[in-house]
Amino acid sequence: MTITILSAPPVPPNSNLGRGMYVWVTSNSNQDPLNTDVKINSLLSFCGTQGVNYLFLDMWQYLGGSNWTSAKLVTLRKFIDGAHRSGIKVWTLAGNTDWGTNHSWVATNILKNLLWFQNGTTANTNNFDGVMLDVEYWTDINYDNPTNAAGFCDLMKMFRTTLNIPVGCFAGFFLKDSAGTRPSFIYNGKSAQDGEHIMDNSDLTVVGAYRNHANDNGTDGYGQITLFQPWYNYASQSGKNIPLMCGSETINTTPSYVTYFGATKASMETEHTIISNTFRVTGNSSFVGQAVHSYDGWKAMT
């Protein structure tokens, strides 16, 4: 079997510029979405059906540390080439909570391998289009401090300078709020919350505004619009136009109101349309569209 290229590029819904999807790869071969042509075609077809034109593809099992093999590299380049010819950008995905300060390990096990991979072909058709960092330092009490936040911004700069491709990141919604609840700290002479520093140094920020409803309600409070709004307000200021995606969760997690797990694809689309209609403003390129976490959860929805 061979790779089946989409007959037309994916079209993000609601006239959005883009729609992203996180694709994780574990050591379980049954879960690996790339290890057969059938699975690759299923992934590409899913992107076409759901309007996904940005894939954030976990690279560790294929390229991280000493995991790579010649066969894995062939598969990875084959997939990226098929995605590109289908009109889909592929950003490499990686991260861990300690990466803000553990730059040496990242440089040896991640960045060096990515540079080698990017330089391994004279054609640009099967290289990564960008880097999506998932460095959730705020989830670990040992790393949730300004040192790691500043180090994370430095890390994004290091990736961008080394690879010469866009570098984006995932960010928890509470890293930027309008009430000043999240403490500010000084980075590069500017005092601001993590979220602003992150947006200042990211080429594409996915805000984890994780709720299963767009608007606020009387059951569990804030909706995705309210959580995303402070980020949009900052990013859409005159002269900034910082690209943002509003993140949605689909895996089975708790509390249940943070995920669309158990809902239908159609009902999630209804909420996404409300979000898009709120933030898609003519002449403002800050709101790119939605980013869905993740392929495994989304494809399981009815």
C-alpha positions as a printed Julia matrix, in Angstrom:
302×3 Matrix{Float64}:
   0.0    0.0    0.0
   1.16   3.55  -0.64
   0.41   6.94   0.87
  -2.81   8.46  -0.43
  -2.48  12.21  -0.87
  -5.56  14.26  -0.11
  -7.35  15.46  -3.24
  -7.66  18.95  -1.73
  -5.98  20.68   1.23
  -7.88  20.63   4.53
 -10.15  23.64   5.02
 -10.38  24.87   8.62
 -13.99  25.54   9.61
 -15.51  28.95  10.23
 -13.12  30.64   7.77
 -10.3   30.3   10.29
  -6.72  30.49   9.07
  -5.74  27.22  10.68
  -6.75  24.27  12.79
  -4.2   22.32  14.79
  -4.13  18.82  16.25
  -1.73  17.19  18.69
  -0.53  13.72  17.69
   1.29  11.71  20.33
   3.39   8.63  19.61
   4.02   6.09  22.36
   6.24   3.02  22.46
   3.11   0.91  21.98
   3.13  -0.05  18.31
  -0.66  -0.4   18.34
  -0.94   3.3   19.18
   1.74   4.55  16.76
  -0.16   6.45  14.04
   2.72   6.28  11.56
   4.01   2.7   11.58
   1.87   1.46   8.69
   0.65   3.1    5.5
  -2.91   2.28   6.54
  -2.52   4.32   9.73
  -0.83   7.17   7.9
  -3.66   7.31   5.37
  -6.19   7.27   8.2
  -4.46  10.21   9.86
  -4.29  12.21   6.64
  -7.93  11.41   5.86
  -8.96  12.51   9.36
  -7.17  15.81   8.83
  -9.0   16.33   5.57
 -12.39  15.58   7.1
 -11.86  17.72  10.19
 -10.11  20.63   8.48
  -6.77  20.15  10.24
  -3.9   21.9    8.46
  -1.43  22.03  11.38
  -0.17  18.79  12.93
   1.9   18.87  16.11
   3.66  15.51  15.88
   5.44  13.98  18.87
   9.01  13.24  17.79
  10.56  11.36  20.74
   9.91   7.76  19.66
  11.17   8.46  16.13
  13.93  10.99  16.61
  14.62  11.73  20.28
  17.76  10.64  22.13
  18.98   7.36  20.66
  15.54   6.16  19.55
  16.02   6.83  15.87
  16.7    4.11  13.33
  17.09   4.24   9.57
  13.64   2.67   9.16
  12.05   5.25  11.47
  13.66   8.1    9.56
  12.3    6.76   6.27
   8.81   6.52   7.79
   9.0   10.0    9.28
  10.13  11.64   6.04
   7.52   9.69   4.08
   4.77  10.93   6.36
   5.92  14.55   6.34
   6.16  14.5    2.55
   2.65  13.05   2.28
   1.3   15.63   4.72
   2.93  18.49   2.84
   1.59  17.3   -0.49
  -1.83  17.15   1.2
  -1.58  20.77   2.32
  -0.77  20.05   5.98
   2.05  21.66   7.97
   3.9   19.37  10.38
   5.47  20.83  13.5
   7.61  18.6   15.7
   6.25  18.25  19.24
   8.3   17.72  22.4
   8.66  18.91  25.96
   8.95  18.2   29.67
   8.44  20.23  32.84
  12.17  20.7   33.53
  13.16  21.97  30.1
  13.16  25.6   31.22
  16.39  25.01  33.12
  17.65  21.7   31.7
  18.87  23.2   28.43
  21.95  20.98  28.22
  19.88  17.78  28.12
  17.49  19.27  25.57
  20.34  20.39  23.33
  21.91  16.91  23.37
  18.81  14.72  23.08
  16.37  16.89  21.13
  17.81  19.93  19.43
  20.91  18.23  18.02
  18.79  15.46  16.5
  16.31  17.9   15.0
  19.11  19.94  13.44
  20.61  16.78  12.0
  17.22  15.72  10.65
  16.51  19.11   9.11
  19.92  19.17   7.44
  19.63  15.58   6.21
  17.97  16.44   2.91
  18.41  19.05   0.25
  14.66  19.19  -0.32
  12.36  21.08   2.04
   9.33  18.92   1.26
   9.96  16.43   4.06
  11.36  18.64   6.82
   9.48  19.92   9.83
   7.76  23.29   9.4
   8.13  24.34  13.02
   8.58  23.26  16.63
   5.75  23.01  19.16
   7.1   22.92  22.72
   5.0   21.41  25.51
   7.04  22.53  28.51
   4.39  22.6   31.24
   6.62  23.78  34.09
   3.57  25.21  35.88
   2.23  21.69  36.55
   5.2   20.78  38.78
   5.67  22.61  42.07
   9.44  22.16  41.72
   9.54  24.13  38.48
   6.64  26.62  38.75
   8.78  29.7   39.28
  10.1   32.68  37.28
  13.47  30.99  36.72
  11.86  28.22  34.7
   9.49  30.58  32.92
  12.39  32.76  31.82
  14.38  29.66  30.9
  11.47  28.48  28.77
  11.53  31.74  26.83
  15.3   31.35  26.39
  14.7   27.8   25.16
  12.29  29.0   22.47
  14.93  31.46  21.29
  17.56  28.7   21.23
  15.38  26.45  19.06
  14.51  29.27  16.67
  18.1   30.43  16.26
  19.44  26.89  15.78
  16.78  25.5   13.43
  15.66  28.7   11.68
  12.0   27.63  11.73
   9.02  28.94  13.74
   8.81  27.88  17.38
   5.49  27.7   19.21
   4.28  26.4   22.54
   1.37  25.23  24.64
   0.41  27.41  27.62
  -2.05  26.96  30.47
  -4.75  29.63  30.33
  -4.04  30.89  33.89
  -0.55  32.08  32.96
  -2.21  35.24  31.64
  -5.23  36.83  33.31
  -6.78  40.25  33.48
  -6.98  40.46  37.27
  -3.28  40.08  37.99
  -3.83  36.83  39.89
  -0.78  35.24  38.3
   2.37  37.0   39.66
   4.52  39.05  37.32
   8.28  38.8   36.98
  10.97  40.68  35.09
  12.36  39.17  31.89
  14.43  41.17  29.4
  13.64  44.32  31.36
   9.85  43.84  31.19
   7.62  43.05  34.17
   4.72  40.84  33.13
   2.96  37.54  33.77
   4.29  34.32  32.24
   1.69  34.46  29.48
   2.86  37.79  28.09
   6.51  36.74  28.14
   5.57  33.49  26.42
   3.57  35.26  23.71
   6.41  37.73  23.17
   8.78  34.85  22.41
   6.51  32.37  20.62
   5.59  32.23  16.94
   2.35  30.34  17.7
   0.86  29.96  21.17
  -1.8   27.34  21.88
  -3.77  28.47  24.92
  -5.15  25.54  26.89
  -8.57  27.1   27.51
  -9.84  23.69  28.48
 -13.6   23.64  28.99
 -16.36  21.74  27.18
 -18.37  24.87  26.48
 -17.62  28.17  24.78
 -19.65  30.47  27.02
 -19.78  30.78  30.8
 -22.48  28.78  32.52
 -24.01  28.29  35.94
 -22.7   24.76  36.39
 -18.92  24.99  36.28
 -18.26  28.64  35.58
 -15.99  30.09  32.93
 -16.11  28.94  29.33
 -13.38  28.85  26.71
 -14.07  32.4   25.54
 -13.52  33.91  28.98
 -10.32  31.91  29.53
  -8.94  32.82  26.1
  -9.95  36.5   26.19
  -6.98  37.95  28.15
  -4.55  36.26  25.76
  -6.39  37.58  22.74
  -6.57  41.08  24.19
  -2.79  41.18  24.58
  -1.94  39.43  21.31
  -4.26  41.59  19.19
  -2.89  44.93  20.36
  -1.78  47.27  17.61
   1.64  46.3   16.33
   1.6   42.82  17.86
  -0.8   40.46  16.03
   0.69  37.47  17.88
  -0.74  34.21  16.45
  -2.87  32.26  18.92
  -4.87  29.04  18.82
  -7.59  28.26  21.34
  -6.97  24.78  22.72
  -9.63  22.11  23.35
  -9.24  18.8   25.17
 -10.83  15.51  24.04
  -9.16  12.82  26.15
 -10.78  11.19  29.18
  -9.66  13.31  32.11
 -11.03  14.97  35.22
 -12.83  17.15  36.02
 -15.19  16.29  33.18
 -15.98  19.9   32.3
 -12.43  20.49  31.01
 -12.79  17.99  28.16
 -15.12  17.26  25.25
 -14.64  13.55  25.95
 -18.07  11.93  25.84
 -19.47  14.63  23.56
 -19.96  14.27  19.81
 -17.75  15.82  17.16
 -20.75  17.88  16.02
 -21.4   19.32  19.48
 -17.75  20.33  19.82
 -17.96  22.0   16.41
 -20.94  24.02  17.64
 -18.88  25.37  20.55
 -15.9   26.02  18.27
 -18.09  28.04  15.94
 -19.17  30.26  18.84
 -15.51  30.8   19.75
 -14.54  31.54  16.15
 -17.37  34.02  15.71
 -16.14  35.83  18.82
 -12.46  36.13  17.93
 -12.3   35.98  14.12
 -12.15  39.68  13.37
 -11.43  41.06   9.89
  -7.98  42.57   9.74
  -6.81  40.88  12.96
  -4.63  37.83  12.48
  -4.09  37.01  16.17
  -6.81  34.34  16.29
  -5.67  31.54  14.0
  -8.27  28.95  15.0
  -8.63  25.95  17.29
  -6.05  23.36  18.32
  -7.38  20.02  19.52
  -5.68  17.71  21.98
  -5.42  15.05  20.8
  -5.8   12.76  17.77
  -6.5    9.71  19.93
  -9.31  11.41  21.83
 -10.83  13.24  18.88
 -11.03  10.25  16.55
 -12.76   8.23  19.33
 -15.62  10.75  19.46
 -18.79   9.82  17.57
